[in-house]
Amino acid sequence: MYKEEILILRVVVRFMMPFIQIYGCYIIVSGHLGPGGGFAGGTIVAASMILYALTFDVDRALDKVPHKHATMLESLGGIWFMSCGIVGLLLGGNFLANGQIGVPLGTPGRLLSGGLVPVIYFGVGIKVAMTIMSLYFSLVEEDR
């Protein structure tokens, strides 16, 4: 590639990356209202970081989200999900219970509806994003 093409690609990626990440967060937050959720949104967030790594450099992407931080956030996402499920058990309901344990479900179609589902999707989104990023960075580091 010519230097001008690389420069244009880097400028476009630098401009688009925040929008891609905001869109991924939007998919996570509003996943209980339609298609999407933690897995889809987390994948979009991870894809933005992989795009950054492909465009600039893996080391530069690792400076933004070090492997140690990604692993820690991945673990916290799993703990978050499990904690939401255990709350249902501790309150006398089933694992990941919503209305059964008295969590207000809200008005259908509103952002603050769905009981624990948006909270659960948040943990799933973090878990999925960090897992995909860690997997990508591990594969790239192994290739070096």
DAMO-V371360 format. One record per residue. N is the residue number from 1. RES is the residue in three letters. PSI is psi in degrees with one decimal (* if undefined). Layout:
N,RES,PSI / N,RES,PSI
This chain:
1,MET,149.0 / 2,TYR,157.3 / 3,LYS,-34.3 / 4,GLU,-39.2 / 5,GLU,-40.3 / 6,ILE,-40.9 / 7,LEU,-44.3 / 8,ILE,-44.2 / 9,LEU,-43.2 / 10,ARG,-39.3 / 11,VAL,-43.4 / 12,VAL,-43.7 / 13,VAL,-42.2 / 14,ARG,-35.1 / 15,PHE,-40.9 / 16,MET,-25.4 / 17,MET,-46.1 / 18,PRO,-36.7 / 19,PHE,-38.6 / 20,ILE,-42.5 / 21,GLN,-38.8 / 22,ILE,-40.4 / 23,TYR,-42.1 / 24,GLY,-41.8 / 25,CYS,-37.6 / 26,TYR,-42.0 / 27,ILE,-39.1 / 28,ILE,-48.5 / 29,VAL,-38.4 / 30,SER,18.8 / 31,GLY,-25.4 / 32,HIS,-8.9 / 33,LEU,-17.3 / 34,GLY,-160.8 / 35,PRO,139.0 / 36,GLY,-156.4 / 37,GLY,-160.2 / 38,GLY,-41.3 / 39,PHE,-49.6 / 40,ALA,-45.5 / 41,GLY,-40.8 / 42,GLY,-36.1 / 43,THR,-40.4 / 44,ILE,-43.0 / 45,VAL,-44.1 / 46,ALA,-38.6 / 47,ALA,-33.3 / 48,SER,-38.7 / 49,MET,-34.8 / 50,ILE,-38.6 / 51,LEU,-42.6 / 52,TYR,-44.6 / 53,ALA,-37.9 / 54,LEU,-34.3 / 55,THR,-45.4 / 56,PHE,-81.0 / 57,ASP,150.4 / 58,VAL,-40.2 / 59,ASP,-37.9 / 60,ARG,-37.7 / 61,ALA,-36.7 / 62,LEU,-24.1 / 63,ASP,-34.1 / 64,LYS,-48.3 / 65,VAL,92.9 / 66,PRO,152.4 / 67,HIS,-37.1 / 68,LYS,-41.4 / 69,HIS,-40.4 / 70,ALA,-40.9 / 71,THR,-40.8 / 72,MET,-45.1 / 73,LEU,-34.6 / 74,GLU,-44.1 / 75,SER,-41.6 / 76,LEU,-34.9 / 77,GLY,-41.7 / 78,GLY,-40.9 / 79,ILE,-39.6 / 80,TRP,-47.9 / 81,PHE,-47.8 / 82,MET,-38.0 / 83,SER,-40.7 / 84,CYS,-37.2 / 85,GLY,-38.8 / 86,ILE,-29.6 / 87,VAL,-42.8 / 88,GLY,-40.6 / 89,LEU,-42.3 / 90,LEU,-28.9 / 91,LEU,11.9 / 92,GLY,13.5 / 93,GLY,-162.5 / 94,ASN,167.6 / 95,PHE,130.5 / 96,LEU,31.2 / 97,ALA,145.3 / 98,ASN,-89.8 / 99,GLY,-24.0 / 100,GLN,-29.8 / 101,ILE,5.8 / 102,GLY,11.4 / 103,VAL,126.7 / 104,PRO,129.9 / 105,LEU,-17.6 / 106,GLY,-172.1 / 107,THR,126.9 / 108,PRO,137.9 / 109,GLY,-8.9 / 110,ARG,154.1 / 111,LEU,-37.8 / 112,LEU,35.0 / 113,SER,172.9 / 114,GLY,-1.0 / 115,GLY,-121.3 / 116,LEU,-9.7 / 117,VAL,-47.5 / 118,PRO,-35.2 / 119,VAL,-41.7 / 120,ILE,-43.8 / 121,TYR,-33.2 / 122,PHE,-47.8 / 123,GLY,-40.4 / 124,VAL,-40.3 / 125,GLY,-44.8 / 126,ILE,-45.2 / 127,LYS,-47.8 / 128,VAL,-45.3 / 129,ALA,-47.4 / 130,MET,-33.1 / 131,THR,-45.9 / 132,ILE,-42.0 / 133,MET,-44.1 / 134,SER,-40.5 / 135,LEU,-45.6 / 136,TYR,-49.1 / 137,PHE,-34.3 / 138,SER,-41.2 / 139,LEU,-38.5 / 140,VAL,-41.6 / 141,GLU,-35.1 / 142,GLU,-31.2 / 143,ASP,-22.1 / 144,ARG,*
